[in-house]
Amino acid sequence: MMNEMIQYLSAVWELSLEAAPWLLLGLIIGGLFKSLVPQAFLQRHLTRPGMSSVIKAAVLGMPLPLCSCGVIPAAMGLRQAGASKPATSSFLVATPETGVDSISVTYAMMGPVMAIIRPVAALISAIVTGLLVLLFGDDQTQTVASRSDNNCCAADEKPNDIKPAQSWFEKARSGVWYALTDLYQSILKWLIVGILLAALIEAFVPHDWLIQWGDSWVVMILMLFVGIPMYVCATGSTPIAASFLMAGISPGAVLVFLLAGPATNMATLGVIRDHMGSRTMWLYLAGIISCALLLGLLVNVFFSGTQISISTEHAHNILPGWVEVLSVLVLLLLALLPFWPSKQPTTTGCCGSKES
């Protein structure tokens, strides 16, 4: 029993070392994206009806470091500013399915091929979903009234609150601090769950145990049933997906989970229904499901027809050992930051509104 525990803890430590530097880098870059891309810029390019706004919404949403919860008020804010239903739907898919932080961790835990496939698949999924809403939805150009009680957290901004202008450096510092504190706290739970699960599978499950089902539709559909109701962010889903790969599940089935998990949960679907209608909600769900299954099938065909393989240990030993250890220690300190008695920071949860 002691040997098994040591084996498991060793796997946890090794996976943490692999992921930590890339997660830290991704958080920093993601924070810079969030703070330096003006909200007015997003609104200006997403309010025009038609296919162009759908594509722009997908491209602009991809690098933003927002989780499934945090993207809801952001998307509804765009909707209230005049963004069309197709553009809002595209933004809702692209933003939580990928981000610079999740791409970094994907590279660390699943190698460069999946780090490329994942954002490309997210872009395709977002555009297709937006086009379905454009072609078959009942979009109306006028904005909709906000319902703060349906959001995961409500933004309470008063018109008399005038914020002083910030310099580029101040915005960048604020964005990085947001990413290392609030954003990190919002994804921490699923990061921990994912790494613990990945270590469990790596330590005790034979790598060929699930290979007999690895390429079947059954596994892909199972990944849909697991991912759709699950609240998991793009970064937090990565170690879970890596654990599926370790167990022998095909890359296509893993991609289904990576696409369906972050973009769908009961909160997101409920807000879409309340703010954009039931038809939009069903088209949104249909777009994600159809793209996830078809892209998963294409990924399996791609890997079966080439000599390319996915390594779940790709990034280990690329960086110096002290960088990996230091990154783990920094992330541990940041995880404990809310519990420090000397300084209790105001948190914004997953959506950005301050809580006392």
Disulfide bonds with the S-S distance in Angstrom:
Cys69-Cys152 2.20
Cys69-Cys350 2.20
Cys153-Cys351 2.29
